[in-house]
Amino acid sequence: VSVDDPETARKVLKLIDALDDLEDVQQVIANFEIPEEILQRVEA
């Protein structure tokens, strides 16, 4: 799945981080691609 919207990318990354922080979760696997320019905007 391609994530081309900065706001959606921010939400996806926040969800992945939240899932990864849960004690009961051992592994988080996702199938998405965020273009480099969108990722740079989100991380800034």
Phi and psi restraints in degrees (range 20) as a CNS / XPLOR table:
assign (resid 1 and name C) (resid 2 and name N)
       (resid 2 and name CA) (resid 2 and name C) 1.0 -93.4 20.0 2
assign (resid 2 and name N) (resid 2 and name CA)
       (resid 2 and name C) (resid 3 and name N) 1.0 129.4 20.0 2
assign (resid 2 and name C) (resid 3 and name N)
       (resid 3 and name CA) (resid 3 and name C) 1.0 -106.8 20.0 2
assign (resid 3 and name N) (resid 3 and name CA)
       (resid 3 and name C) (resid 4 and name N) 1.0 105.9 20.0 2
assign (resid 3 and name C) (resid 4 and name N)
       (resid 4 and name CA) (resid 4 and name C) 1.0 -104.9 20.0 2
assign (resid 4 and name N) (resid 4 and name CA)
       (resid 4 and name C) (resid 5 and name N) 1.0 -3.3 20.0 2
assign (resid 4 and name C) (resid 5 and name N)
       (resid 5 and name CA) (resid 5 and name C) 1.0 -105.5 20.0 2
assign (resid 5 and name N) (resid 5 and name CA)
       (resid 5 and name C) (resid 6 and name N) 1.0 127.3 20.0 2
assign (resid 5 and name C) (resid 6 and name N)
       (resid 6 and name CA) (resid 6 and name C) 1.0 -57.8 20.0 2
assign (resid 6 and name N) (resid 6 and name CA)
       (resid 6 and name C) (resid 7 and name N) 1.0 -39.2 20.0 2
assign (resid 6 and name C) (resid 7 and name N)
       (resid 7 and name CA) (resid 7 and name C) 1.0 -66.9 20.0 2
assign (resid 7 and name N) (resid 7 and name CA)
       (resid 7 and name C) (resid 8 and name N) 1.0 -41.7 20.0 2
assign (resid 7 and name C) (resid 8 and name N)
       (resid 8 and name CA) (resid 8 and name C) 1.0 -65.5 20.0 2
assign (resid 8 and name N) (resid 8 and name CA)
       (resid 8 and name C) (resid 9 and name N) 1.0 -41.3 20.0 2
assign (resid 8 and name C) (resid 9 and name N)
       (resid 9 and name CA) (resid 9 and name C) 1.0 -60.2 20.0 2
assign (resid 9 and name N) (resid 9 and name CA)
       (resid 9 and name C) (resid 10 and name N) 1.0 -43.1 20.0 2
assign (resid 9 and name C) (resid 10 and name N)
       (resid 10 and name CA) (resid 10 and name C) 1.0 -60.4 20.0 2
assign (resid 10 and name N) (resid 10 and name CA)
       (resid 10 and name C) (resid 11 and name N) 1.0 -43.2 20.0 2
assign (resid 10 and name C) (resid 11 and name N)
       (resid 11 and name CA) (resid 11 and name C) 1.0 -66.3 20.0 2
assign (resid 11 and name N) (resid 11 and name CA)
       (resid 11 and name C) (resid 12 and name N) 1.0 -41.7 20.0 2
assign (resid 11 and name C) (resid 12 and name N)
       (resid 12 and name CA) (resid 12 and name C) 1.0 -62.9 20.0 2
assign (resid 12 and name N) (resid 12 and name CA)
       (resid 12 and name C) (resid 13 and name N) 1.0 -46.0 20.0 2
assign (resid 12 and name C) (resid 13 and name N)
       (resid 13 and name CA) (resid 13 and name C) 1.0 -65.5 20.0 2
assign (resid 13 and name N) (resid 13 and name CA)
       (resid 13 and name C) (resid 14 and name N) 1.0 -37.1 20.0 2
assign (resid 13 and name C) (resid 14 and name N)
       (resid 14 and name CA) (resid 14 and name C) 1.0 -64.8 20.0 2
assign (resid 14 and name N) (resid 14 and name CA)
       (resid 14 and name C) (resid 15 and name N) 1.0 -41.4 20.0 2
assign (resid 14 and name C) (resid 15 and name N)
       (resid 15 and name CA) (resid 15 and name C) 1.0 -63.7 20.0 2
assign (resid 15 and name N) (resid 15 and name CA)
       (resid 15 and name C) (resid 16 and name N) 1.0 -45.2 20.0 2
assign (resid 15 and name C) (resid 16 and name N)
       (resid 16 and name CA) (resid 16 and name C) 1.0 -60.5 20.0 2
assign (resid 16 and name N) (resid 16 and name CA)
       (resid 16 and name C) (resid 17 and name N) 1.0 -43.6 20.0 2
assign (resid 16 and name C) (resid 17 and name N)
       (resid 17 and name CA) (resid 17 and name C) 1.0 -63.1 20.0 2
assign (resid 17 and name N) (resid 17 and name CA)
       (resid 17 and name C) (resid 18 and name N) 1.0 -42.1 20.0 2
assign (resid 17 and name C) (resid 18 and name N)
       (resid 18 and name CA) (resid 18 and name C) 1.0 -64.4 20.0 2
assign (resid 18 and name N) (resid 18 and name CA)
       (resid 18 and name C) (resid 19 and name N) 1.0 -42.9 20.0 2
assign (resid 18 and name C) (resid 19 and name N)
       (resid 19 and name CA) (resid 19 and name C) 1.0 -64.3 20.0 2
assign (resid 19 and name N) (resid 19 and name CA)
       (resid 19 and name C) (resid 20 and name N) 1.0 -41.8 20.0 2
assign (resid 19 and name C) (resid 20 and name N)
       (resid 20 and name CA) (resid 20 and name C) 1.0 -65.5 20.0 2
assign (resid 20 and name N) (resid 20 and name CA)
       (resid 20 and name C) (resid 21 and name N) 1.0 -29.0 20.0 2
assign (resid 20 and name C) (resid 21 and name N)
       (resid 21 and name CA) (resid 21 and name C) 1.0 -78.5 20.0 2
assign (resid 21 and name N) (resid 21 and name CA)
       (resid 21 and name C) (resid 22 and name N) 1.0 -14.7 20.0 2
assign (resid 21 and name C) (resid 22 and name N)
       (resid 22 and name CA) (resid 22 and name C) 1.0 -69.0 20.0 2
assign (resid 22 and name N) (resid 22 and name CA)
       (resid 22 and name C) (resid 23 and name N) 1.0 136.2 20.0 2
assign (resid 22 and name C) (resid 23 and name N)
       (resid 23 and name CA) (resid 23 and name C) 1.0 -62.0 20.0 2
assign (resid 23 and name N) (resid 23 and name CA)
       (resid 23 and name C) (resid 24 and name N) 1.0 -38.9 20.0 2
assign (resid 23 and name C) (resid 24 and name N)
       (resid 24 and name CA) (resid 24 and name C) 1.0 -76.9 20.0 2
assign (resid 24 and name N) (resid 24 and name CA)
       (resid 24 and name C) (resid 25 and name N) 1.0 -13.3 20.0 2
assign (resid 24 and name C) (resid 25 and name N)
       (resid 25 and name CA) (resid 25 and name C) 1.0 -86.5 20.0 2
assign (resid 25 and name N) (resid 25 and name CA)
       (resid 25 and name C) (resid 26 and name N) 1.0 125.2 20.0 2
assign (resid 25 and name C) (resid 26 and name N)
       (resid 26 and name CA) (resid 26 and name C) 1.0 -96.3 20.0 2
assign (resid 26 and name N) (resid 26 and name CA)
       (resid 26 and name C) (resid 27 and name N) 1.0 -29.4 20.0 2
assign (resid 26 and name C) (resid 27 and name N)
       (resid 27 and name CA) (resid 27 and name C) 1.0 -154.8 20.0 2
assign (resid 27 and name N) (resid 27 and name CA)
       (resid 27 and name C) (resid 28 and name N) 1.0 138.6 20.0 2
assign (resid 27 and name C) (resid 28 and name N)
       (resid 28 and name CA) (resid 28 and name C) 1.0 -117.3 20.0 2
assign (resid 28 and name N) (resid 28 and name CA)
       (resid 28 and name C) (resid 29 and name N) 1.0 123.4 20.0 2
assign (resid 28 and name C) (resid 29 and name N)
       (resid 29 and name CA) (resid 29 and name C) 1.0 -121.1 20.0 2
assign (resid 29 and name N) (resid 29 and name CA)
       (resid 29 and name C) (resid 30 and name N) 1.0 133.9 20.0 2
assign (resid 29 and name C) (resid 30 and name N)
       (resid 30 and name CA) (resid 30 and name C) 1.0 -137.1 20.0 2
assign (resid 30 and name N) (resid 30 and name CA)
       (resid 30 and name C) (resid 31 and name N) 1.0 155.1 20.0 2
assign (resid 30 and name C) (resid 31 and name N)
       (resid 31 and name CA) (resid 31 and name C) 1.0 -124.6 20.0 2
assign (resid 31 and name N) (resid 31 and name CA)
       (resid 31 and name C) (resid 32 and name N) 1.0 77.1 20.0 2
assign (resid 31 and name C) (resid 32 and name N)
       (resid 32 and name CA) (resid 32 and name C) 1.0 -144.6 20.0 2
assign (resid 32 and name N) (resid 32 and name CA)
       (resid 32 and name C) (resid 33 and name N) 1.0 156.2 20.0 2
assign (resid 32 and name C) (resid 33 and name N)
       (resid 33 and name CA) (resid 33 and name C) 1.0 -127.0 20.0 2
assign (resid 33 and name N) (resid 33 and name CA)
       (resid 33 and name C) (resid 34 and name N) 1.0 130.1 20.0 2
assign (resid 33 and name C) (resid 34 and name N)
       (resid 34 and name CA) (resid 34 and name C) 1.0 -116.0 20.0 2
assign (resid 34 and name N) (resid 34 and name CA)
       (resid 34 and name C) (resid 35 and name N) 1.0 119.3 20.0 2
assign (resid 34 and name C) (resid 35 and name N)
       (resid 35 and name CA) (resid 35 and name C) 1.0 -56.6 20.0 2
assign (resid 35 and name N) (resid 35 and name CA)
       (resid 35 and name C) (resid 36 and name N) 1.0 147.9 20.0 2
assign (resid 35 and name C) (resid 36 and name N)
       (resid 36 and name CA) (resid 36 and name C) 1.0 -54.9 20.0 2
assign (resid 36 and name N) (resid 36 and name CA)
       (resid 36 and name C) (resid 37 and name N) 1.0 -41.7 20.0 2
assign (resid 36 and name C) (resid 37 and name N)
       (resid 37 and name CA) (resid 37 and name C) 1.0 -66.8 20.0 2
assign (resid 37 and name N) (resid 37 and name CA)
       (resid 37 and name C) (resid 38 and name N) 1.0 -34.8 20.0 2
assign (resid 37 and name C) (resid 38 and name N)
       (resid 38 and name CA) (resid 38 and name C) 1.0 -70.3 20.0 2
assign (resid 38 and name N) (resid 38 and name CA)
       (resid 38 and name C) (resid 39 and name N) 1.0 -42.4 20.0 2
assign (resid 38 and name C) (resid 39 and name N)
       (resid 39 and name CA) (resid 39 and name C) 1.0 -61.5 20.0 2
assign (resid 39 and name N) (resid 39 and name CA)
       (resid 39 and name C) (resid 40 and name N) 1.0 -40.6 20.0 2
assign (resid 39 and name C) (resid 40 and name N)
       (resid 40 and name CA) (resid 40 and name C) 1.0 -64.2 20.0 2
assign (resid 40 and name N) (resid 40 and name CA)
       (resid 40 and name C) (resid 41 and name N) 1.0 -39.0 20.0 2
assign (resid 40 and name C) (resid 41 and name N)
       (resid 41 and name CA) (resid 41 and name C) 1.0 -67.1 20.0 2
assign (resid 41 and name N) (resid 41 and name CA)
       (resid 41 and name C) (resid 42 and name N) 1.0 -37.4 20.0 2
assign (resid 41 and name C) (resid 42 and name N)
       (resid 42 and name CA) (resid 42 and name C) 1.0 -71.2 20.0 2
assign (resid 42 and name N) (resid 42 and name CA)
       (resid 42 and name C) (resid 43 and name N) 1.0 -40.6 20.0 2
assign (resid 42 and name C) (resid 43 and name N)
       (resid 43 and name CA) (resid 43 and name C) 1.0 -77.8 20.0 2
assign (resid 43 and name N) (resid 43 and name CA)
       (resid 43 and name C) (resid 44 and name N) 1.0 -14.0 20.0 2
